[in-house]
């Protein structure tokens, strides 16, 4: 039977067919070889402007964070800061909360200057509200949020370190700006910083809030924020202030512990003087600090108690920037 | 009937008896008055040398700590340090581990210079062993231990703060002296401090141990230490070194996290130059650091793996000593 089979090609097809078959096989092999040679080239980075689809698997939702930056009347600063923040390690996505009502976002210009390291989403708002940034954005995929004011520059080193600290304290607001409330004999609270008296728990000062304008916190708190008493939203809208104080109340109530963990920044800068818009930020208003003391007392009423707790823990990075920054005279 | 009763004294006893009774009553009243006047005086602090019994309820076992200080050939430093440490806030008791074999403890002198703020127990040892201080002393009543070398002075401010930090991180060794191990391509580990290369996890340095010669840790770890492989005790006895490295291995294995939390001391001093004994401490031996690298590798064998983990968290006290020590240029 074997010999019978072998004889078939020679006898049935003939030599012309044999040649034809050989040529076809050779051509196919050449084409296959050519394709194999071409494949690496298609993936070559030198090919211009192939729009890269964002790869959702590149930064796992657990190991990365979303930057939420609200902006009003400082688009020049926003763009400057976006160039900086878009390249921070472990960044997953940027959400820009666009409070310039009726004004076009810079999305076109942004895209024309692509590609960018991460996706940036411009969320157009209908009303200019301070609490717009505290929405539970559907684009938010990560457990961690980094919230930054649109005039604040924090170095990548500080952010990378603070993110690692947040991962160890995920239920806290981990950030760079500590503040406190103090009690007074009348029972009325006052808001301030280190220039205010120490609360008097042993040596040194204490803080009871970490401001969310330069901090990491768990995205779950944005969900929680949607479920607060109406009076909280009314207060924030009335003052166009205090959303950060409200968040600290929320977190403190939730954990029963100090709401924040303060990480001492090495390089934090306020860029508001650099803006061309002339707009210099809400905290310059005459009533700003008085409003914040007012908010503390209102929130105590709304929440029927003072949930904020004091802490005196100040965290810095071991051996950075100075590799011997913990050296002592021992 | 009432009148019948009234007539009885006059008729039955007579006037002499009535006078006698009155005198007795008056004398009794005077004596009672005198006793009442005397009672406060008996409690007066001016009364000399009434030995006070230690009150076990004065420092709750949860809110206080026990100082364990091992001493060898530096009794002058010991006594200097005891005067300092006996007054630290939240101290419950001092346990002195007396490694001066055959020598009398200074207990008599100590008692003659009383009263003291807390009880001090001198535990006479039979053999001069480094690991004597890691016994599970029956006198230990508190959850927290403060272990100090007998040549190290840490300020009360630093200790009060570090104790408050330990209360927030009770499963860690919270202390003032960070060290690290590094891997090498050969797989052999080396031990050192900041002068060694960074382990290379991002920016800056990392530590993987906090030495127990100036640290707070949970007394439960002394219990755990009694249940370690024999080879660990043999290693410590062979080197008269490395008990602290062994404790860090134990804690890291137990928690699965970095064993220590480093608190940057404001005022830590080594007093060994001040001793009259001429004895200058084990760490001056030529082989001291080589031994410690040797111990790291031996312990990895004994525990079948490297449990130590890196951390770069450095904790300082907010607003102390400088009330504005967190101020930034923002």
HADDOCK unambig.tbl for C-alpha pairs under 7 A between the chains (distance, minus, plus):
assign (segid A and resid 194 and name CA) (segid B and resid 323 and name CA) 6.77 0.50 0.50
assign (segid A and resid 194 and name CA) (segid B and resid 324 and name CA) 6.24 0.50 0.50
assign (segid A and resid 203 and name CA) (segid B and resid 320 and name CA) 6.80 0.50 0.50
assign (segid A and resid 204 and name CA) (segid B and resid 318 and name CA) 6.58 0.50 0.50
assign (segid A and resid 204 and name CA) (segid B and resid 319 and name CA) 4.84 0.50 0.50
assign (segid A and resid 204 and name CA) (segid B and resid 320 and name CA) 4.43 0.50 0.50
assign (segid A and resid 204 and name CA) (segid B and resid 321 and name CA) 6.51 0.50 0.50
assign (segid A and resid 204 and name CA) (segid B and resid 323 and name CA) 6.23 0.50 0.50
assign (segid A and resid 205 and name CA) (segid B and resid 318 and name CA) 5.80 0.50 0.50
assign (segid A and resid 205 and name CA) (segid B and resid 319 and name CA) 4.53 0.50 0.50
assign (segid A and resid 205 and name CA) (segid B and resid 320 and name CA) 6.70 0.50 0.50
assign (segid A and resid 205 and name CA) (segid B and resid 323 and name CA) 6.29 0.50 0.50
assign (segid A and resid 206 and name CA) (segid B and resid 318 and name CA) 6.40 0.50 0.50
assign (segid A and resid 264 and name CA) (segid B and resid 326 and name CA) 6.49 0.50 0.50
assign (segid A and resid 268 and name CA) (segid B and resid 330 and name CA) 6.61 0.50 0.50
assign (segid A and resid 269 and name CA) (segid B and resid 330 and name CA) 5.39 0.50 0.50
assign (segid A and resid 270 and name CA) (segid B and resid 330 and name CA) 5.41 0.50 0.50
assign (segid A and resid 312 and name CA) (segid B and resid 317 and name CA) 5.72 0.50 0.50
assign (segid A and resid 312 and name CA) (segid B and resid 318 and name CA) 4.73 0.50 0.50
assign (segid A and resid 313 and name CA) (segid B and resid 315 and name CA) 6.43 0.50 0.50
assign (segid A and resid 313 and name CA) (segid B and resid 316 and name CA) 6.36 0.50 0.50
assign (segid A and resid 313 and name CA) (segid B and resid 317 and name CA) 5.71 0.50 0.50
assign (segid A and resid 313 and name CA) (segid B and resid 318 and name CA) 5.92 0.50 0.50
assign (segid A and resid 314 and name CA) (segid B and resid 315 and name CA) 5.56 0.50 0.50
assign (segid A and resid 314 and name CA) (segid B and resid 316 and name CA) 5.11 0.50 0.50
assign (segid A and resid 314 and name CA) (segid B and resid 317 and name CA) 5.82 0.50 0.50
assign (segid A and resid 314 and name CA) (segid B and resid 318 and name CA) 5.35 0.50 0.50
assign (segid A and resid 315 and name CA) (segid B and resid 313 and name CA) 6.44 0.50 0.50
assign (segid A and resid 315 and name CA) (segid B and resid 314 and name CA) 5.57 0.50 0.50
assign (segid A and resid 315 and name CA) (segid B and resid 315 and name CA) 4.74 0.50 0.50
assign (segid A and resid 315 and name CA) (segid B and resid 316 and name CA) 6.41 0.50 0.50
assign (segid A and resid 316 and name CA) (segid B and resid 313 and name CA) 6.36 0.50 0.50
assign (segid A and resid 316 and name CA) (segid B and resid 314 and name CA) 5.12 0.50 0.50
assign (segid A and resid 316 and name CA) (segid B and resid 315 and name CA) 6.40 0.50 0.50
assign (segid A and resid 317 and name CA) (segid B and resid 312 and name CA) 5.71 0.50 0.50
assign (segid A and resid 317 and name CA) (segid B and resid 313 and name CA) 5.70 0.50 0.50
assign (segid A and resid 317 and name CA) (segid B and resid 314 and name CA) 5.83 0.50 0.50
assign (segid A and resid 318 and name CA) (segid B and resid 204 and name CA) 6.58 0.50 0.50
assign (segid A and resid 318 and name CA) (segid B and resid 205 and name CA) 5.79 0.50 0.50
assign (segid A and resid 318 and name CA) (segid B and resid 206 and name CA) 6.40 0.50 0.50
assign (segid A and resid 318 and name CA) (segid B and resid 312 and name CA) 4.73 0.50 0.50
assign (segid A and resid 318 and name CA) (segid B and resid 313 and name CA) 5.91 0.50 0.50
assign (segid A and resid 318 and name CA) (segid B and resid 314 and name CA) 5.36 0.50 0.50
assign (segid A and resid 319 and name CA) (segid B and resid 204 and name CA) 4.85 0.50 0.50
assign (segid A and resid 319 and name CA) (segid B and resid 205 and name CA) 4.52 0.50 0.50
assign (segid A and resid 320 and name CA) (segid B and resid 203 and name CA) 6.83 0.50 0.50
assign (segid A and resid 320 and name CA) (segid B and resid 204 and name CA) 4.46 0.50 0.50
assign (segid A and resid 320 and name CA) (segid B and resid 205 and name CA) 6.72 0.50 0.50
assign (segid A and resid 321 and name CA) (segid B and resid 204 and name CA) 6.53 0.50 0.50
assign (segid A and resid 323 and name CA) (segid B and resid 194 and name CA) 6.76 0.50 0.50
assign (segid A and resid 323 and name CA) (segid B and resid 204 and name CA) 6.22 0.50 0.50
assign (segid A and resid 323 and name CA) (segid B and resid 205 and name CA) 6.28 0.50 0.50
assign (segid A and resid 324 and name CA) (segid B and resid 194 and name CA) 6.22 0.50 0.50
assign (segid A and resid 326 and name CA) (segid B and resid 264 and name CA) 6.50 0.50 0.50
assign (segid A and resid 330 and name CA) (segid B and resid 268 and name CA) 6.60 0.50 0.50
assign (segid A and resid 330 and name CA) (segid B and resid 269 and name CA) 5.38 0.50 0.50
assign (segid A and resid 330 and name CA) (segid B and resid 270 and name CA) 5.41 0.50 0.50
